[in-house]
Amino acid sequence: MNIGNHNVATNEKIIATEEKGLLVANNLSMDETNNESKRFGNNTMNTCNINEKKRNMGIRTYLYNIIIFVALFYSEASTKSYCLENTNEVPFPKNKLNKKVNDSDKYILPDRRIVAYYGNFDSRKMGVLGEYSPLQMWNKLKTEAAQWNAADPTTPAIMALHYVAIVASNYPGNDGQYINRMNKYQIQNAISIAGMEKDTILFLDIQPGLSDLRYEVAKLHSYLKMPNVHLGVDPEFMMHNGNIPGKVIGSISSVEINYIIDYLSNLVEEFNLPPKVLIIHRFTKRMVIDFDKVKKSKNVQVVLNMDGFGAPVLKKTKYSQVISSEPNAIYTGIKIFYKNDLISPPHRLLSKQEILNLEPKPLYIQYQ
């Protein structure tokens, strides 16, 4: 039986499906009918001509900003894709100890439940964020949030967009890191769409490839210092020993998680921000090493999120194996795949009541 990318019976990895969202080339391509699309395992790879770098130049950049705002008002999402820019690394933020400690009412968890839509606006293959126009997406997400409020009135739902800002690739790119960094216009577009609905929060997700996670987190510095922007890390695509994303399942250690916690905590202190939420994805035990050594922080709420796909009974089993088994997992989550969870009998999604019956009860619900 398979859940997500993991063969439960043989304890061996299988190649990620296209809904997991591994993309190739110099950028995400929105041309899903591209005859030059490539295959990588079971992944559909869309290519982008290197000449599209010219789109970030001159008048094109100015026009794109106008397009974004017009699109948001008329619910016609821009379909342009942009090749990636080089940005300078931002230094670790200084710890300002004289800042006021956050009040408890600023915490999102555990008094609220995060209901998130996952993906990338420039790809229909990575999840619901890229499958619909902003208005259609919001209508669906608001429906899910309302259903969660009805299922558990004691824990109000807060809506979130979980945007993959750094995407793993099987193409090395100019820096040889096998990742595809969204540029500032694409990330600003995600921020603008998140701002369409009051109190929505935004997660920027990192699939690190061969890059240093610390370096990639620092590249998001200017966004993470915003009060409504939080962070996700996908260890599946955090590679070691030169492995290429998608060939093997990656991993993250407690040391690396603790570094991110310190980084985010210092941002909270320096800019007097509400506490941050950090999502760590997992569908095998080996993806997260020594989670019991992950530190506690008053400024960062860590969520261990089960993101494998499969039939309801398999998802429950996997949740027990990789989430419930961790006493250190104070806050937990689960991902629902609108498509892949329907592949195996009984061809249905986990119900909200079934999710609420899980222990510990998930406070982060992600839809892909």
Sequence and secondary structure as in RCSB ss.txt:
>XXXX:A:sequence
MNIGNHNVATNEKIIATEEKGLLVANNLSMDETNNESKRFGNNTMNTCNINEKKRNMGIRTYLYNIIIFVALFYS
EASTKSYCLENTNEVPFPKNKLNKKVNDSDKYILPDRRIVAYYGNFDSRKMGVLGEYSPLQMWNKLKTEAAQWNA
ADPTTPAIMALHYVAIVASNYPGNDGQYINRMNKYQIQNAISIAGMEKDTILFLDIQPGLSDLRYEVAKLHSYLK
MPNVHLGVDPEFMMHNGNIPGKVIGSISSVEINYIIDYLSNLVEEFNLPPKVLIIHRFTKRMVIDFDKVKKSKNV
QVVLNMDGFGAPVLKKTKYSQVISSEPNAIYTGIKIFYKNDLISPPHRLLSKQEILNLEPKPLYIQYQ
>XXXX:A:secstr
 EETTEETTTTEE   BGGG    SSS    TT TT EEETBEEE    GGGGGGGSHHHHHHHHHHHHHHHHHT
                     TTS    GGG  TTTSEEEEEEEBTTBSSS GGGTS HHHHHHHHHHHHHHHHH
H TTS EEEEEEEEEEEE SS TTTTS EEE  HHHHHHHHHHHTTSTT EEEEEE  BTS HHHHHHHTHHHHT
STTEEEEE GGGB  TT  BTTB   EEHHHHHHHHHHHHHHHHHHT   EEEEEEESSGGGEE GGG   BTTE
EEEEEE     HHHHHHHHIIIIIT TT  EEEEEE TTGGGSSTT     HHHHHTSSS  SEEEE 
